[in-house]
Amino acid sequence: MSNFDVAPSSTGGIKGRLRPYVWSLRSGLRTIRFLFGRFERSCPVCGYRGRFFAYANPLALGINFDSLCPNCLSHERHRLLALCDTEQNLFTGKDILHFAPETGLTRYIEARKPRSYVTCEFGGKGADLDINIEKIDIESNRFDLIICCHILEHVNDRLAMPELYRILREGGTLVAMIPLIEGWQETFEDRSRQGTVEDRILYFNQHDHVRFFGRDFRRRLERAGFAVDEYTAVEPQVAQYGLIRGEKVFLCRKT
Ligand SMILES: [Zn+2]
């Protein structure tokens, strides 16, 4: 049995006080060798096969190993969305609006030959439009598909969801992905914990997140008028493509 299987003892003395430091340092050093990948994976976004790199956001908590495709820079969520597309043909022939477009995914979508493809970023550069998702300056019933990956945890979703519904055509789909805590019945969005960057990292896991969605995410979408379907990351695709177990693509239809 290794030291890692033994519960820390409360014995005093210098050795006892140093023990958590030694354990933490040792476990950190043992994982360094996996920074540039542990297992061979496949990327459904770009076709790369090989090791994925570890990724850590300094403005968030935690590090994901085998996360970043070194060829197209896709993360787990982008690969899950590409897999969902291979089953459901989401993009071909559609009028698409993509919020905060990611480079690898943009290339993937353009290769699927949408009828039109518009990217947008709030106040940012490198996109076609500057759009405030809480008050969208676009006519109603304009798009067949809207891609909204890891956006709704940053904004007022009660304002954003009806706006997304409004600019979709009847029969259109909102593709929504968010960090979701399935173990929580209700979303956590305590405003008194959002005051500082450190508070937001501590409670919401990233410097610019304002909530952690719980299972009621579905209900919030339904309240805005959507019929919600789910595509889930399951084995053996999780291991094969480097996905997050149980992560979901929410396919929200305007009926
Ligand atoms: Zn890739």
Residues whose N, C-alpha, C, O or C-beta is under 5 A from the ligand:
A	BS01	ZN	C43 V45 C46 Y48 C69 N71 C72 L73 S74
